Amino acid sequence: MLTDIRIFAIELLRSYKKVFKYKDLEAITGLPAPALWRYINMKIMPSAERAQELVKKLTQPQVIDRVLRDNIIEVGDNIYNLSKVIYNPSLLKIFAYLAYREFHKYNITAVATVEVDGIPIAVKVASVLDTSLVIARKKPEFGIKEYYQTSYLARDPPAVVNLFLPASFLSVSDRVLIVDDLLNTGRTSKALIKLIKMAGATPIGLFSIVAVSDRWRQLIEGELEKIYVVKQLPGERELV
């Protein structure tokens, strides 16, 4: 867990250096490139005060919006591709740090997601929060005998989706953060909340990189203490 704000700032800078050039980081942070280089390469450590300011500047909405704008691809009318985000380790690390900022005070003990696209960001978030990782799958895994099971109706295409969560993965003492790349109708998240409760654990929050419209709110908003969406897209949109 990133308990030292100085390490938090350095790790953020390292991730951003793989996305932006030094001149971009200079404009964002207000610091000259040589100072940034020394921080990134840990030749010197920023003071706690400087680190706090760096984290604040690197996670401001306009910077995050720029990251997403440069990496969400529009492939048709209201159809977007998130693969440049969810399969880029540096970008995922940046978003994982946002999840840390928002949820590290909630005593999270487990991060949960549903296969497949939610797994990369969930792995990163579990790492920075120093928690266990729980993945609900659409088919039982070989060798695991006891599951909690639920189902929901997917919209596109219409189909009944079954979800399976191994019974041993969560306990009654777990406080669970749900993590996903995309929040749309909320049906998948609602089903995962149900599985978490069936295991006797407590669903605490939800972190998503992108949300489409706000149809999900009526299904899950009252189920959790906190929901944090990095980027809200308006209207009826489909992401692939």
N, C-alpha and C positions, 0 to 999 in steps of 0.2 A: 504494500500500500504506500502511496506517495505522501508520507507524513511530513517530509521536508519540502517546503515551498521552493527552495533553491533547486532541488533535483527536478521538481515538477516543471519549473521554468526552463531548465536546460533540456529536458526531454522534449518539451514543446518546440523549442528552438530547433532541435535536431530534426524533428519531424517536418517542420516548416521549411527547413533548408532543402529538403528533398522535393518540395513543391514549388517554392519561390526562389528567386535569385537574391543575392545579398542586397542589391539596391531596393528590392521590394521589402525586405526585412528592415532595412534602414528606414524606409518611409513609414512602416507600421510601428516600429518600436521607438524611433527617434534616436537610435544609437548608431554610431559609425560601424562600418563593416569590421575593422580590426577588433573592436570590443566584442562584437557578436561572435567572431571567429574564436576568440579566446574562451568565451562561455561555451560555445558548441563543442569545442575540443577539450573542455575542462582544464584549460591552462590556469584559469582563475575561476572562483565561484562568485556569483553575484551575492550581494547582501540580501538579507531577507526582505528589506524594503524594496530594493531594486527588483528582486524576483517577483514580488507581489505585483509590481507595476507591469512587468513583462507579461505575466499570466493574464492580467486584465486586458492589456492591449492585444495580445495574441488570440484572445477568445471573444473579442468584441464582435457584435452581430455582423457588421459590414465586412469584416475579414472572413468570417465563416461563410457568409453569403457568397463572397468572391470564390472561395474554394469550391463550393457546390456549383456555382454558375459555370465555372471552368470545367467541371467534370460530369455534370448531368447532360446527357446527349438527347436532344429531341430527334426522334426518328420518324415522326409523323404528327398529325394533328392530335395534340394532347396525349401523345405517347412518348414516354421517356425511358432511357436506358440508364440504369444505375451501376453497371458493371465496372466503370472506371473508378467508382467510389468503393464498392464493397470488395474489390479484389486488389486494392492498392494499400499495402501495409502501412505506409506513412499517413495516408488520409485516415485510415481506420484508427490509428494511434491518436490522431488529433481528436477525433470524435469520442474515443474512449476517455480521453482526458476531460472532455466536456461532461461525460457521464460521471466521472469521478468528482468533478467540481459540484455537480448537482446532487449527488447521492451519497457521498462518503460519510456524511453525518447521520445517515439513517441506519447504521449498523447492519448493512446488507451482508448476508452469509452465503447466498447462492444467486447466481445469474442463470436465468432460464430463457430459452428460445425454442423456436420450431424450425426443423430443417426446411429448406436448405440455405437460402440466401441470408438468413439471420445468423448463421453460425460464425462467419468471420468476425463481425463486429462484437458478437457475444463473447468470443474467445478473448478479444482485446480488453473488453470491459471487465471480464472476470479476472484478468491478469492485473490490471491496475487497481482493482478493488481488493485483490487477494482473496477471492472467494472460490467456491466450487462452481462447476459449470454443469447445467442440466439441459439436455436436449430432448424435446418431445418429437417422436418420429411418427411417420404415417404408416409404418409397418413394424410389427414386433421384431426385435433383434434376436438373432439366433443365440441360444444359450441362456437367455433371461426368461424366467418362468412366470414371475409375478409382475403385473402391470396395473396401473390405473388407466382407464380408458374412457374417452368421451368422443363425441363427433359434432360436427357443425356443417351447415350448408354453405358451400362456396358459391360465389356469384358468377365468376368468369373463368371457365365455363361452369354452368350449374352442376354441382356434384356434391355428394355427401363425402366429407373428409373425416377419416378416423385418426385420432391422435393417441399415442401410447407413451406413457411415462413409467419407466421402471420403478417399482415400489420402493426400492432401497435407496433411491437417489436423493430423497428429501426426508426430513424428519420434522417433528412438531416444533422444534426450536428454530427452524430456518426462517429467515426473513429474506424474501425473494424479490429480486429486480428482474422484470421482464425486459428483454432487449431484442430489437428487430431493426432491420434496415428500412422497412416500409410499413406504415400504418395507414390502412385504407378503410375498410368497412368496420374493423374492430372485431370481427367474428373469430379470427384466429386467436387474438389476444384474450378474448372472452373465454374461449375453450381452454386456453392455457391457464388462466386464472382458476377455472373450475378444477383442473388437474392438480394444481398447487394446493387448493383447499382440500381436495380428496386425500392428499398425502398428509394433511394435518398441518402444513406449513402456512405461513402468512404472506400473501402477495402485498408488497409494499409500494412498488412503483413501476413505471414503464418508461423506457428510453427508446426513442426512435430517431433515426437520421432524418427521414422525410415522412410527412403525413399528407394525404390527399383529401381535400375537402374537410368536413368535420362530422361526417356521418358516424364515426367511431365513438364520439363523445357520449351519445345516449346509451351506448352499450357498456362502456367500461369506466367512465369518469368517476362514478360513485363507488367503484370497487377498490380504488387505490388511494394511497395518501398523496402521491405526486405523480404527474405525467409530464415528461419533458420531451418536446419535439424540436429538433435542431432547425428544420426548415418546413414551414407550412406552405403547401401549394394550394391555391384556390381552385374551386370548381370541380367538375367531374373530369378527372384525369386518370390515365392508366399508366403505370410504370412497369417496365419489363427488365 
